[in-house]
Amino acid sequence: RLGRALPGLAALPFAAAALPVLLVAAGAPWPTVPAAVLLTGVAALLLAALAGPAVAGATRTAPVPAVETSLPAPAAGPPAPLAGSPLKLVTVPVGVVWTGTGLVGLLATRAGTLAGLALLVVAAAVVGAAGRRAEIRLLGWLATVTAATCLAVTAPLAAGLPTRTAGFAALAVAVPVLLAAPLLGRRVGRGFSPARGAMEAAAQAVALVALLLTAAAPRHAAAVCVLWGAAVALRLPRRGESTAGRWALAGIAGGSELLGAWLLLAAGGVVLLEAYTVPAAGLALLAGVVALRTREGLTSWPALGPGLAAGLLPSLVSVLAAPDPQPWRRLLLGVAALVAVLAGATRRWQAPVMVGGGTLTLLALHELARNWDLLPRWVYLGLGGLALIALAATYERRRRDLARLRAAVGRMG
């Protein structure tokens, strides 16, 4: 049967090419020709995706080893024809070329563009739902997301709305794709691992497109970030999520909300440094504390170090480098560093003790340098002499105390 069908398959490209020529020769009005070409290409792609035996990408089993017996091996029958391969070899190129050509022809008008994209969304969804192989179903859903995003962005622009509105329309595509990614992954094929990750990556990419479309309006971009963070957070309580997956989703949600807050502050003209650094530091410290409680063997440096650095170091650099006195910033920074040292000593965490202690030391030296001219020189000489006398009198005890302190800090996590 396959041999008899090959001449018909070989004639398919010529018949598809003859269709627009005949329509033009018959004087068909626009957009009959590009619409017919697009329909031909979509039909060819649907035929390639839906024809042939169903093969699930997740149901591959290992071959059963042959058992040696004294019985003669059965006679081998004729090999099963690969009926789908010649069909796809002809229909896929025809479908891709004719679909692209027809869609380009419909881009001349807004109505034609929207109709062509809508047809692609429907056709790709059919492939994703009824494709005969797991790989084809995954490609179908990814094509659905792509076509739906193009349609969502094009529709507001065709209606004369601003670009930021198209960003919210793209976000309206990303949210359901992200929430339905586990279900779509199972529909593509159980055990077909790339499916779910590819759908989630597609949703994140569409959300990034939405953010870029609203980049010229910081308040709208902040709204996109906040809405996306809330949508990602909806996936956290879902059953079946792995621990690593929950951490990744929590990081994306928190980072999106933080970026939204920063954009709102920038749009409002807020120039206070701590308004940007303290929320990020608080979020990082909260995640670090949770990680220390849930993960065995984790030390305080990778868990709390980034949050402490984000909260203390920018303010410390501002205090040391800025020419103005900044008394409130110096005071609050010293209090925050002291709290970090006390919390680290109480919980036996090395990172808060070291980072907070280093910040306090630099602040003390800065205060000493600022107030050097406020007191007579003999006061500093007298204090230095008394410090040397006290150190010499209790040298051995201070050395033992320093060794015990070094050992205690070394034992901290």
Solvent accessible surface area in square Angstrom, and as a share of the most:
residue,aa,sasa,rsa
1,R,224,0.82
2,L,55,0.27
3,G,53,0.51
4,R,185,0.67
5,A,47,0.37
6,L,84,0.42
7,P,90,0.57
8,G,49,0.47
9,L,25,0.12
10,A,60,0.47
11,A,52,0.40
12,L,57,0.29
13,P,43,0.27
14,F,156,0.65
15,A,62,0.48
16,A,6,0.04
17,A,44,0.34
18,A,42,0.33
19,L,61,0.30
20,P,26,0.16
21,V,98,0.56
22,L,117,0.58
23,L,39,0.19
24,V,98,0.56
25,A,85,0.66
26,A,85,0.66
27,G,58,0.56
28,A,29,0.23
29,P,99,0.62
30,W,125,0.44
31,P,55,0.35
32,T,53,0.31
33,V,32,0.18
34,P,13,0.08
35,A,34,0.26
36,A,19,0.15
37,V,9,0.05
38,L,3,0.01
39,L,100,0.50
40,T,33,0.19
41,G,0,0.00
42,V,11,0.06
43,A,59,0.46
44,A,9,0.07
45,L,56,0.28
46,L,44,0.22
47,L,86,0.43
48,A,5,0.04
49,A,8,0.06
50,L,62,0.31
51,A,23,0.18
52,G,31,0.30
53,P,97,0.61
54,A,71,0.55
55,V,55,0.31
56,A,33,0.26
57,G,12,0.11
58,A,33,0.26
59,T,93,0.54
60,R,166,0.61
61,T,123,0.71
62,A,86,0.66
63,P,127,0.80
64,V,134,0.77
65,P,109,0.68
66,A,104,0.81
67,V,124,0.71
68,E,169,0.76
69,T,94,0.55
70,S,115,0.74
71,L,138,0.69
72,P,118,0.74
73,A,93,0.72
74,P,124,0.78
75,A,101,0.79
76,A,103,0.80
77,G,56,0.54
78,P,126,0.79
79,P,125,0.79
80,A,86,0.67
81,P,94,0.59
82,L,134,0.67
83,A,56,0.44
84,G,12,0.12
85,S,62,0.40
86,P,30,0.19
87,L,28,0.14
88,K,53,0.23
89,L,138,0.68
90,V,30,0.17
91,T,0,0.00
92,V,59,0.34
93,P,69,0.44
94,V,8,0.05
95,G,0,0.00
96,V,88,0.51
97,V,85,0.49
98,W,41,0.14
99,T,15,0.08
100,G,34,0.33
101,T,80,0.47
102,G,0,0.00
103,L,34,0.17
104,V,101,0.58
105,G,27,0.26
106,L,9,0.04
107,L,94,0.47
108,A,83,0.64
109,T,61,0.36
110,R,159,0.58
111,A,76,0.59
112,G,9,0.08
113,T,15,0.09
114,L,52,0.26
115,A,62,0.48
116,G,1,0.01
117,L,15,0.07
118,A,40,0.31
119,L,53,0.26
120,L,35,0.17
121,V,31,0.18
122,V,93,0.54
123,A,12,0.09
124,A,11,0.09
125,A,31,0.24
126,V,60,0.34
127,V,18,0.10
128,G,0,0.00
129,A,42,0.33
130,A,50,0.38
131,G,6,0.06
132,R,83,0.30
133,R,84,0.31
134,A,0,0.00
135,E,59,0.26
136,I,31,0.16
137,R,21,0.08
138,L,19,0.09
139,L,119,0.59
140,G,4,0.04
141,W,40,0.14
142,L,50,0.25
143,A,48,0.37
144,T,18,0.10
145,V,10,0.06
146,T,84,0.49
147,A,10,0.08
148,A,23,0.18
149,T,15,0.09
150,C,58,0.35
151,L,46,0.23
152,A,18,0.14
153,V,26,0.15
154,T,36,0.21
155,A,40,0.31
156,P,14,0.09
157,L,80,0.40
158,A,17,0.13
159,A,75,0.58
160,G,62,0.60
161,L,88,0.44
162,P,59,0.37
163,T,66,0.38
164,R,98,0.36
165,T,47,0.27
166,A,0,0.00
167,G,0,0.00
168,F,64,0.27
169,A,26,0.20
170,A,0,0.00
171,L,8,0.04
172,A,66,0.51
173,V,23,0.13
174,A,0,0.00
175,V,37,0.21
176,P,71,0.45
177,V,18,0.10
178,L,1,0.00
179,L,71,0.35
180,A,34,0.26
181,A,0,0.00
182,P,4,0.03
183,L,108,0.54
184,L,26,0.13
185,G,8,0.07
186,R,104,0.38
187,R,116,0.42
188,V,0,0.00
189,G,8,0.08
190,R,174,0.64
191,G,75,0.72
192,F,35,0.15
193,S,94,0.60
194,P,72,0.45
195,A,0,0.00
196,R,74,0.27
197,G,41,0.40
198,A,27,0.21
199,M,0,0.00
200,E,41,0.18
201,A,63,0.49
202,A,19,0.14
203,A,0,0.00
204,Q,49,0.22
205,A,54,0.42
206,V,11,0.06
207,A,8,0.06
208,L,100,0.50
209,V,60,0.34
210,A,0,0.00
211,L,39,0.20
212,L,117,0.58
213,L,42,0.21
214,T,1,0.00
215,A,65,0.51
216,A,105,0.81
217,A,19,0.15
218,P,59,0.37
219,R,140,0.51
220,H,64,0.29
221,A,3,0.02
222,A,1,0.00
223,A,39,0.30
224,V,3,0.02
225,C,6,0.04
226,V,57,0.33
227,L,92,0.46
228,W,16,0.06
229,G,0,0.00
230,A,52,0.40
231,A,5,0.04
232,V,0,0.00
233,A,40,0.31
234,L,115,0.57
235,R,4,0.01
236,L,50,0.25
237,P,104,0.66
238,R,67,0.25
239,R,218,0.79
240,G,67,0.65
241,E,18,0.08
242,S,70,0.45
243,T,98,0.57
244,A,78,0.61
245,G,22,0.22
246,R,81,0.29
247,W,87,0.31
248,A,57,0.44
249,L,12,0.06
250,A,43,0.33
251,G,50,0.48
252,I,66,0.33
253,A,9,0.07
254,G,12,0.12
255,G,36,0.34
256,S,15,0.09
257,E,64,0.29
258,L,26,0.13
259,L,67,0.33
260,G,0,0.00
261,A,37,0.29
262,W,84,0.30
263,L,42,0.21
264,L,83,0.41
265,L,45,0.22
266,A,61,0.48
267,A,35,0.27
268,G,49,0.47
269,G,55,0.53
270,V,56,0.32
271,V,140,0.80
272,L,100,0.50
273,L,59,0.29
274,E,38,0.17
275,A,25,0.19
276,Y,50,0.19
277,T,19,0.11
278,V,84,0.48
279,P,57,0.36
280,A,19,0.15
281,A,6,0.05
282,G,38,0.37
283,L,71,0.36
284,A,35,0.27
285,L,56,0.28
286,L,114,0.57
287,A,41,0.32
288,G,5,0.04
289,V,45,0.26
290,V,66,0.38
291,A,10,0.08
292,L,33,0.16
293,R,171,0.62
294,T,92,0.54
295,R,140,0.51
296,E,174,0.78
297,G,79,0.76
298,L,42,0.21
299,T,64,0.37
300,S,0,0.00
301,W,107,0.38
302,P,83,0.52
303,A,11,0.08
304,L,5,0.03
305,G,13,0.12
306,P,82,0.51
307,G,0,0.00
308,L,15,0.07
309,A,34,0.27
310,A,33,0.26
311,G,18,0.18
312,L,11,0.06
313,L,81,0.40
314,P,40,0.25
315,S,4,0.03
316,L,8,0.04
317,V,93,0.53
318,S,22,0.14
319,V,3,0.02
320,L,79,0.39
321,A,80,0.62
322,A,31,0.24
323,P,134,0.84
324,D,73,0.38
325,P,70,0.44
326,Q,25,0.11
327,P,79,0.50
328,W,184,0.64
329,R,51,0.18
330,R,43,0.16
331,L,102,0.51
332,L,110,0.55
333,L,8,0.04
334,G,16,0.15
335,V,75,0.43
336,A,46,0.35
337,A,0,0.00
338,L,88,0.44
339,V,89,0.51
340,A,13,0.10
341,V,31,0.18
342,L,105,0.52
343,A,45,0.35
344,G,0,0.00
345,A,53,0.41
346,T,109,0.63
347,R,126,0.46
348,R,124,0.45
349,W,47,0.16
350,Q,37,0.16
351,A,0,0.00
352,P,6,0.04
353,V,23,0.13
354,M,94,0.42
355,V,27,0.15
356,G,0,0.00
357,G,26,0.25
358,G,35,0.34
359,T,2,0.01
360,L,55,0.28
361,T,78,0.45
362,L,79,0.39
363,L,12,0.06
364,A,61,0.47
365,L,103,0.51
366,H,30,0.13
367,E,49,0.22
368,L,86,0.43
369,A,75,0.58
370,R,103,0.38
371,N,59,0.30
372,W,102,0.36
373,D,109,0.56
374,L,132,0.66
375,L,90,0.45
376,P,68,0.43
377,R,126,0.46
378,W,178,0.62
379,V,32,0.18
380,Y,36,0.14
381,L,139,0.69
382,G,36,0.34
383,L,107,0.53
384,G,34,0.33
385,G,29,0.28
386,L,119,0.59
387,A,62,0.48
388,L,123,0.61
389,I,118,0.60
390,A,57,0.44
391,L,89,0.44
392,A,78,0.60
393,A,83,0.64
394,T,36,0.21
395,Y,116,0.44
396,E,88,0.40
397,R,122,0.44
398,R,117,0.43
399,R,126,0.46
400,R,121,0.44
401,D,47,0.24
402,L,101,0.50
403,A,47,0.36
404,R,147,0.54
405,L,108,0.54
406,R,152,0.55
407,A,47,0.37
408,A,29,0.22
409,V,25,0.14
410,G,55,0.53
411,R,160,0.58
412,M,29,0.13
413,G,37,0.36
